Amino acid sequence: MSAENSEQLPPDEQSFEKTRENQIIPETPAYEEIAKDGTLPPASVDEFNYLKRNEFTSEIYKIEVRNLGYFGIGEFKKLLKSKLNLNMTKIKSPLRKEFAFVCFRSQEDQERAIETLNGYKWKGKVLQATAAKASADPLQKRRNENAQKEEKEVQPKRQRTSADAICPYASIPYEEQLQKKNNEMQELLRKFTNKLRNTNSAAKKYLNAFKFEGVKASPQINGYRNKNEFTVGKNAEGEIVVGFRLGSYADGSVEVSEIQDLPHIPDSAKWAAHSFQDFVRSSNFLPFNPEDNSGHIRQLMVRTSAHTGEIMLVAGIYSSNLNETEFENLKKKLKEYYEACHDEAKGFKCTSLYYQDVKHREAGQMVSPVGHISGSTHNTDTIHSLSFKISPLAFFQINTQGAEVLYDKAIELAAPQPRSTVLDICCGTGTIALAFSKHCKQVLGVEIIPEAIEDAEFNAKANKIENCKFFAGNADDYIQSMVREVVYGNAPGAPLDLIAVVDPPRAGLHNRSIAAIRAATAIKRLVYISCNPVHAQRNWIELGRPESKQYKGDPFFPKTAIAVDMFPHTTHTELVILFERFEHSDGKEETGKVKCEINADIEEKGSKESDIKKPDTVENQN
């Protein structure tokens, strides 16, 4: 899955919610008391003021566990929750040192955890557990730091603009942007391959042949974003604005800037942001303030289709500060406003209106729920002459024309054959699956958002494609079962060619998914599409580590990489890497069996994999 908003700062991404959770803080100074430069007066800043308020925060009930040695977050969480039955809410392990912080919901849970863990022996280590101090509010901490710096500075700093924050390359000619990104990707890949050489000595001779084929240009440079998430807040002058934050909460900024001059936003989305801004300004409802969790309207998601002209709006409402009557009234006001609001000259009109309840999520809640208000339920867009239905929360590449280039390159690298099966991991609405479908025998896709799977199934049927099958759930839970289905369905003695394509979120795949891919030795080629190559390197190293208890199966080494500029005018680039499985030549029999030990019959089928000649590189496959 791509960085749908890689170059902007979505409301939830950088907020203090990453540090403390489920808080409604009513006593901090509101917008009126914020200085025009977006900061609070130094005397007002209290880094721990949130702890004094009558609202829940797990920072109060935190412990520190030391002497952990080398450990994984997953295995530590399993120890706490499954084995020791401790009611923890989250684990924080700064820089993966030999210690971790664990938060709880009550003092009773905290005290029981300290008593249980202190002196407990785990993995040959005797653990030490003590109560820990709460973390400082990062916004107030940064403001204190900035205030101290400003006292020492003689020259005032230039005011940061939305172009500085969102489109830092906009002033550079596009050919120079591409060259700059090419150099950045070369340097990133150099560091990655050097680290892989140090991680697995067997990779060295393969990495000598590894090649990077440069950065491919986006067919559309301006107005390419079909999805935008705008923050509802205030600018330096205290005016209500629907736009982008100029910084993150942790960096000490809550200021929001308008987006009318940003080149990558289409005119239809600019109209949507401006019309919503007018609605908020004229209403009795207030913009959400992340400092004290006051206000009612937090964000606006806009999805547009250049193909159909559709404009979908999803208003992010913070319902914690509204009673049921007020909430219903807000939805009614939105409906009435957008029934009358349109731009006849440019043809802009809201065709689909939703709300999303963006209050703090409950335990175990993956996404904030959405509700339909009026208009159609989805947008429609096209890639490679294929039509796609897009629901509010479904993943769809934000640069539609760039996606055609991206998928062409992914298909070229994967080199599917008529007998191939493709596993589309993190499949979204099925765009990659359907693009691959005409080049292979079948595609199996998995995606965590059920609505996206419904869209994928609809899209396959609408495009009369019958060789795609989709599953809703966590990728790490479904990879092995999808491989089983392929192996079971393969005729005895028939060659088996199984290709995995992964397009994960910015954070990359969970290590359990990497372990599942490694263990399924029928998978010989893997195409990894990354919208955040810096974060993805962790996955790439895990793919290439020597075989171990955690990562069973031979490693994957990179063969070819190519970048696609999906985000012109920004610092971000999409990178596609073809990995091939390294097979030992030490005399042991290499098979295509699935190492999750399905049964002997499957292992026999998989053994045919060693006789398959790997396909040559496909040029201009599409």
Secondary structure, 3 states (H helix, E strand, C coil): CCCCCCCCCCCCCCCHHHCCCCCCCCCCCCHHHCCCCCCCCHHHCCCCHHHHCCCCCCCCCEEEEECCCCCCHHHHHHHHHHHCCCCEEEEECHHHCCEEEEEECCHHHHHHHHHHHCCCEECCEECEEEECCCCCCHHHHHHHHHHHHHHHCCCCCCCCCHHHHHCCCCCCCHHHHHHHHHHHHHHHHHHHHHHHHHHCHHHHHHHCCCEEEEEECCCCCCCCECEEEEEEEECCCCCEEEEEECCCCCCCCCCEECCCCCCCCCHHHHHHHHHHHHHHHHCCCCECECCCCECCEEEEEEEECCCCCCEEEEEEECHHHCCHHHHHHHHHHHHHHHHHCEECCCCEECCEEEEEECCCCCCCCCCCCEEEEEECCCEEEEECCEEEEECCCCCCCCEHHHHHHHHHHHHHHHCCCCCEEEEEECCCCCHHHHHHHCCCCEEEEEECCHHHHHHHHHHHHHCCCCCEEEEECCHHHHHHHHHHHHHHHCCCCCCCEEEEEECCCCCCCCHHHHHHHHHECCEEEEEEEECCHHHHHHHHHHHHCCCCCCCCCCCEEEEEEEEECCCCCCCCCEEEEEEEECCCCCCCCCCCCECCCCCHHHHHHHHHHHHCCCCCCCCCCC
